Amino acid sequence: MATTDHYEVLGVARDASPEDIKKAYRRLARELHPDVNPSDDAAERFKSVTHAYDVLSDPQQRQRYDLGDSASFGSGAFSGGFGDIFETFFNAAQRQSGPRSRTERGQDALLRIEVDLDEVVFGTSRDLEIDTAVRCSTCDGACAAPGTSIQTCDICRGTGQIQRSVRSLLGNVMTSSPCGTCRGFGTVIPSPCVTCAGQGRVRAKRKVGVDVPAGVDTGMRIHLPGEGEAGPAGGPNGDLYLEVKVGHHDVFSRSNDDLLATLEVQMTDAVLGTKVTLASLDGDVEIDIKPGVQSAEVITVKERGITHLRGGGRGDLKVGVQVITPVRLNSKEKAIFEQFAQSRPPIKPEFSTFQQGLFAKLRDRFLNL
């Protein structure tokens, strides 16, 4: 039985470049493809052309073919070594046994969202608009134009593989490789959907609702199953992950689930004590300033912090006191302070009624400025 010369099948010289081989195959494929030329002779020639291209387009296979072909016409000895034999058998064992599926799971997606600190106290809900792959609405993921369908590949007969014979020391060995016509799918799409170009999915914007739980912190991720990229050919969606960043607040900061704030107190209020209303993240809080409070003292208000992520209560609101010392005094204010300094007992930490009266006058003086 005569051996078919792959170079003759493609109509190229034996020293043809890879680009020349590719051009020759494309020209013959357009002429002989079953969709264009339905005759039996054209189908057989198309198989031969595809087989020849599979061999000559692979540099290693072409080299082995050239050596084997030269030996058969020359010395009559086999050119393949033991390495080629083992490689042939190994590759044959590793080949995919059947067609691969067009339907695949979509990729996971990661987005970053920023939430305000007040939204973290009790949690919040967001509607996010994301740009992602969605199932094609024209073909509903079928890849083919409406009214048409995917068909079995005529070249590989739906197997997704092309078998060919390779010469070796043990004789001709049958190996398989993905079909070049259907790319290993075993099916072809005669009329691809014009909207998605036969992919079954398109890029589009869509809205995703997300519940941001209370207590979430910067760096945490929210997992939304099935909200990622749509898969090819109607495949299931991947998952969506949202990485959270908690924004800066001008008044409050965070320590785990506690809220921290600094409260400036006039010196007279620090001496005599007072009550201050502080606007917290979830309503007003009354802060009781005890007489004699010092800078850096912390006043704790229970259960007015951030709700715990796993439930079970809230953190605390911790207010650090900063006593403000006046730096500019008029003559009357200065006189009051001097009178207070002279009347202050050197040992007793308590304030006399006279001293309290002096500070009350001073406080009233500051309030009326």
C-alpha positions in Angstrom: 0.0 0.0 0.0 1.5 3.3 -1.1 2.3 5.9 1.6 0.6 9.3 1.3 3.0 12.2 1.2 1.7 15.0 3.4 3.6 17.6 1.5 1.9 16.5 -1.7 -1.5 16.5 0.0 -1.1 20.1 1.0 0.7 21.0 -2.3 3.8 22.6 -0.7 7.5 21.9 -1.0 9.4 19.8 1.6 11.2 23.0 2.8 8.0 25.0 3.1 7.8 27.4 6.1 5.2 27.0 8.8 3.3 30.0 7.4 3.2 28.5 3.9 1.9 25.3 5.4 -0.8 27.2 7.3 -1.8 29.2 4.2 -2.1 26.0 2.1 -4.2 24.3 4.7 -6.6 27.2 5.0 -7.0 27.4 1.2 -7.8 23.7 0.9 -10.0 23.7 4.0 -12.2 26.5 2.5 -12.4 24.5 -0.7 -13.1 21.1 0.7 -15.0 21.7 4.0 -18.2 19.6 4.1 -20.3 22.7 4.7 -19.0 24.1 1.3 -18.4 20.9 -0.7 -20.8 18.1 0.4 -19.4 15.4 -2.0 -17.9 12.2 -0.6 -14.6 12.8 -2.4 -14.2 16.3 -0.9 -14.9 14.9 2.6 -12.1 12.2 2.2 -9.7 14.8 0.8 -10.6 17.1 3.7 -9.7 14.4 6.2 -6.3 13.8 4.4 -5.6 17.6 4.4 -6.5 17.9 8.1 -4.3 14.9 8.9 -1.4 16.3 6.9 -1.7 19.7 8.6 -1.8 18.1 12.1 1.5 16.4 11.4 3.4 19.2 9.5 2.2 22.0 11.8 3.9 20.4 14.8 7.7 20.9 14.6 8.5 17.7 16.5 6.0 15.6 14.5 7.2 17.1 11.3 10.8 16.3 12.1 9.9 12.6 12.9 7.9 12.4 9.7 10.7 13.8 7.6 13.2 11.3 9.1 10.9 8.4 8.8 9.9 9.3 5.3 13.5 9.7 4.1 14.5 6.4 5.6 11.6 4.6 3.9 12.8 5.9 0.5 16.5 5.5 1.3 18.3 3.2 3.7 15.2 1.2 4.5 15.9 1.4 8.2 13.5 2.8 10.8 14.5 6.2 12.1 12.5 6.3 15.3 14.5 5.7 18.6 13.3 4.2 21.8 12.6 7.7 23.2 10.2 8.3 20.3 8.5 4.9 21.0 8.0 5.7 24.7 6.8 9.2 23.9 4.3 7.8 21.4 2.8 5.4 23.9 2.9 7.9 26.7 1.2 10.6 24.7 -1.4 8.1 23.5 -2.2 7.1 27.0 -2.5 10.8 28.1 -4.8 11.8 25.2 -8.4 12.8 26.1 -10.6 9.7 25.5 -13.6 11.7 24.4 -14.8 15.1 23.3 -14.5 18.0 25.7 -17.6 19.9 26.8 -18.4 23.4 25.6 -20.2 24.0 28.9 -17.9 25.2 31.7 -18.3 26.9 35.0 -17.7 30.6 34.9 -14.8 32.3 36.7 -15.0 33.7 40.2 -14.9 37.5 40.5 -13.4 39.8 43.2 -14.6 43.4 43.8 -13.8 45.9 46.4 -16.5 48.0 48.2 -16.2 50.8 50.7 -18.7 51.2 53.5 -19.0 54.0 56.1 -18.4 53.4 59.8 -22.0 54.2 60.7 -23.1 51.5 58.3 -21.0 48.9 60.1 -22.8 49.5 63.4 -26.0 47.7 62.4 -25.1 46.5 58.9 -26.5 47.7 55.6 -27.7 46.7 52.2 -26.3 47.7 48.9 -27.2 47.4 45.2 -23.9 47.0 43.2 -23.7 47.5 39.5 -21.0 45.2 38.1 -19.6 44.7 34.6 -19.4 40.9 34.0 -20.1 38.0 31.7 -23.8 37.1 31.6 -25.7 34.5 29.7 -26.6 35.5 26.1 -30.3 36.5 26.0 -30.5 35.8 22.2 -29.5 32.1 22.3 -29.9 31.6 26.1 -26.4 30.1 26.2 -27.0 27.6 23.4 -24.3 29.3 21.2 -26.2 28.7 18.0 -28.4 31.2 16.2 -32.1 30.9 17.1 -33.8 28.2 15.0 -30.5 26.3 14.4 -28.6 23.8 16.5 -25.1 22.5 17.2 -24.2 19.5 14.9 -21.9 16.6 15.2 -18.5 17.1 13.6 -18.2 15.2 10.3 -14.4 14.9 10.5 -14.1 13.2 13.9 -17.7 11.8 14.0 -18.3 13.4 17.4 -15.3 11.9 19.2 -13.3 15.1 19.3 -10.2 13.2 18.4 -8.3 12.4 15.1 -6.4 9.1 14.9 -3.3 8.7 12.9 -0.6 6.1 12.4 3.0 6.8 13.6 5.9 4.6 12.4 8.1 3.2 15.1 10.4 0.2 15.8 7.3 -1.8 16.8 5.5 -1.0 13.6 2.7 1.4 13.0 1.2 2.8 16.3 -2.2 4.5 16.4 -2.3 7.8 18.3 -5.0 10.4 18.7 -5.0 14.2 18.9 -7.8 16.9 19.2 -9.7 17.4 16.0 -8.6 20.5 14.2 -12.1 21.2 12.9 -14.1 21.1 16.1 -11.1 21.8 18.4 -11.9 18.7 20.4 -15.5 19.5 21.2 -16.9 16.8 18.8 -19.5 19.3 17.6 -19.5 22.3 15.3 -21.7 25.4 15.2 -22.9 26.0 11.5 -24.7 29.2 12.4 -23.2 30.8 15.5 -25.3 33.3 17.5 -24.5 36.7 16.1 -25.0 38.4 19.6 -22.4 36.2 21.5 -20.4 35.0 18.5 -21.1 31.4 19.5 -19.8 31.8 23.1 -23.2 31.6 24.9 -22.3 34.7 27.0 -21.7 38.4 26.5 -20.3 41.2 28.6 -22.9 43.4 30.3 -23.7 45.3 33.4 -26.1 43.9 36.0 -27.1 44.7 39.5 -26.3 42.5 42.5 -27.9 43.0 45.9 -25.6 42.4 48.9 -26.2 42.5 52.6 -23.2 43.9 54.4 -23.3 42.4 57.9 -22.9 44.4 61.1 -19.4 44.3 62.5 -17.6 43.7 59.2 -14.1 45.1 59.1 -11.5 46.2 56.5 -10.0 43.2 54.7 -12.9 40.9 55.3 -14.6 39.3 52.3 -18.3 38.7 51.6 -19.0 35.5 49.6 -21.9 35.6 47.1 -22.3 32.1 45.6 -23.3 32.1 41.9 -22.9 35.8 41.4 -19.7 35.7 39.4 -19.0 35.3 35.7 -21.4 33.3 33.6 -19.9 30.1 32.2 -19.5 29.5 28.4 -22.3 27.7 26.6 -24.8 28.1 29.4 -22.4 26.9 32.1 -23.1 27.8 35.7 -21.9 31.1 37.2 -18.8 31.4 39.3 -18.9 33.1 42.7 -18.5 36.7 43.6 -16.2 37.9 46.5 -16.5 41.4 47.9 -13.5 42.7 49.8 -14.6 45.3 52.3 -12.9 48.6 53.2 -14.4 50.6 56.1 -14.1 54.4 55.4 -12.5 57.0 57.6 -14.8 58.9 60.1 -14.0 62.5 61.2 -15.1 61.9 64.9 -15.0 58.2 65.6 -12.4 55.5 65.2 -12.6 51.8 65.8 -10.9 49.3 68.1 -12.3 45.9 67.4 -16.0 46.5 68.1 -15.5 49.5 70.4 -15.9 53.1 69.1 -13.4 55.7 70.2 -13.9 59.4 70.4 -12.2 62.4 72.0 -14.2 65.0 73.9 -12.7 68.4 74.6 -13.7 69.8 78.0 -13.2 73.4 79.2 -11.1 73.6 82.3 -13.9 75.1 84.4 -16.2 72.2 83.4 -13.4 69.7 84.3 -13.2 71.3 87.7 -16.9 71.6 88.5 -18.2 68.7 86.4 -21.0 68.9 83.7 -23.1 66.8 81.3 -22.3 66.8 77.6 -24.5 65.5 74.8 -22.5 63.6 72.2 -24.0 62.8 68.8 -22.9 59.1 68.4 -23.4 57.0 65.2 -26.8 55.8 66.3 -28.2 58.7 68.3 -27.3 61.2 71.1 -25.4 60.0 74.1 -25.2 61.9 77.4 -21.7 62.0 78.8 -21.4 62.6 82.5 -18.2 64.6 83.3 -17.3 64.1 86.9 -15.8 67.1 88.9 -12.0 66.9 88.8 -11.7 64.9 85.6 -8.2 64.8 84.1 -7.0 64.7 80.5 -6.6 61.2 79.1 -9.2 59.8 81.4 -11.7 57.5 79.5 -15.4 57.5 80.0 -17.1 54.3 78.9 -20.7 54.1 77.7 -21.7 50.4 77.6 -23.4 48.8 74.5 -23.1 51.9 72.3 -20.4 50.6 70.0 -20.5 48.2 66.9 -22.7 45.1 66.8 -20.6 42.0 67.0 -20.1 40.2 63.7 -21.4 36.9 65.0 -24.1 38.5 67.2 -24.4 38.5 70.9 -24.4 42.2 71.7 -22.4 45.3 70.9 -19.1 46.9 71.8 -18.7 50.0 74.0 -18.3 53.7 73.3 -15.1 54.9 74.9 -14.7 58.7 75.2 -11.3 60.1 76.0 -11.3 63.4 77.8 -9.0 66.3 76.8 -9.1 69.3 79.2 -8.6 72.6 77.4 -6.5 75.1 79.2 -7.2 78.8 78.3 -4.2 80.6 76.8 -5.5 84.1 76.6 -7.1 85.7 79.6 -8.3 89.3 80.1 -7.5 91.2 83.3 -10.7 90.2 85.1 -10.2 86.5 84.3 -6.6 86.6 85.3 -7.6 88.2 88.6 -10.1 85.4 89.3 -7.4 82.8 88.7 -4.9 84.6 90.9 -7.5 84.9 93.7 -8.2 81.1 93.3 -4.5 80.3 93.5 -4.1 82.3 96.7 -7.2 80.8 98.4 -6.4 77.1 97.5 -5.4 75.0 100.4 -2.0 73.4 99.9 -2.9 69.9 101.0 -6.7 69.3 100.8 -7.7 68.2 97.3 -11.4 69.2 97.9 -12.6 72.6 96.8 -14.1 75.0 99.3 -17.4 76.7 98.7 -15.4 79.9 98.1 -13.2 78.2 95.4 -16.2 76.7 93.7 -17.8 80.1 93.5 -14.7 81.5 91.9 -14.7 78.8 89.2 -18.4 79.3 88.7 -17.8 83.0 88.0 -15.0 82.1 85.6 -17.1 79.5 83.8 -19.9 82.0 83.4 -17.4 84.5 82.1 -16.2 82.1 79.4 -19.8 81.3 78.4 -20.6 85.0 77.9 -17.5 85.7 75.7 
